[in-house]
Amino acid sequence: MSVRCQVTGKKPGYGKQVSHSHVRTNRRWLPNVQRRRYWLPSEGRWVRLQVSTKGVKTIDKRGIESVVDEMRARGERV
């Protein structure tokens, strides 16, 4: 499964690692993605989401119902 936040859409960043001798190699910066379960009261079931820590804060602030509605409007499967 890809390292991507289902709420914010954060993906890995790409760049170069520069050594002391200035040799450049490719590297990735991975987002802090956690697998979390949330209770959806309207459907009476748990949903399992892959969310970044910023996504967790967004869910805490706006509520899981509004976030799931927005995800479904984007076409994301929940």
C-alpha positions in Angstrom: 0.0 0.0 0.0 1.3 3.5 -0.8 2.4 5.9 1.9 -0.3 8.5 1.4 -2.7 10.3 3.8 -6.3 9.7 2.9 -7.4 13.0 4.4 -4.8 15.5 3.4 -3.3 13.7 0.4 0.3 14.0 1.7 2.7 11.9 -0.3 6.5 11.3 -0.1 8.8 14.2 -1.1 11.7 13.4 -3.3 15.2 15.0 -3.4 18.9 14.4 -3.0 21.0 13.3 0.0 24.2 15.3 -0.1 27.2 13.6 1.6 30.2 15.4 3.1 32.1 14.9 -0.1 29.1 16.3 -2.0 28.1 13.0 -3.7 24.4 13.2 -4.3 22.1 10.2 -4.0 18.3 10.0 -4.3 16.2 9.9 -1.2 12.6 10.2 0.0 11.0 12.1 2.8 8.1 10.0 4.1 5.0 11.6 5.7 4.2 10.4 9.3 1.3 8.1 8.3 -0.6 6.1 10.9 -3.3 3.5 10.5 -6.3 4.7 12.7 -9.8 3.4 13.4 -12.7 5.9 13.7 -16.3 5.3 14.7 -18.9 6.5 12.2 -22.1 7.0 14.3 -24.2 7.7 11.2 -23.4 4.3 9.7 -22.9 2.5 13.0 -19.5 1.0 12.0 -15.7 1.6 12.3 -13.7 2.9 9.4 -10.0 2.3 9.1 -8.0 5.2 7.6 -4.4 5.8 6.8 -3.9 9.4 8.0 -0.9 11.6 8.6 -0.6 13.4 12.0 -1.9 16.5 10.3 -4.9 14.5 9.1 -5.5 13.3 12.7 -5.6 17.0 13.8 -8.0 17.8 11.0 -10.4 15.0 12.1 -10.2 16.2 15.7 -11.0 19.7 14.7 -13.7 19.2 12.1 -15.1 15.8 13.1 -15.0 12.4 11.3 -18.4 12.8 9.7 -17.5 16.0 7.7 -14.1 14.6 6.8 -15.6 11.4 5.5 -18.2 13.3 3.5 -15.5 15.4 1.9 -13.4 12.3 1.1 -16.4 10.7 -0.6 -17.1 13.8 -2.6 -13.5 13.5 -3.9 -14.2 9.9 -4.9 -12.1 8.3 -2.1 -13.5 4.9 -1.0 -14.2 4.7 2.7 
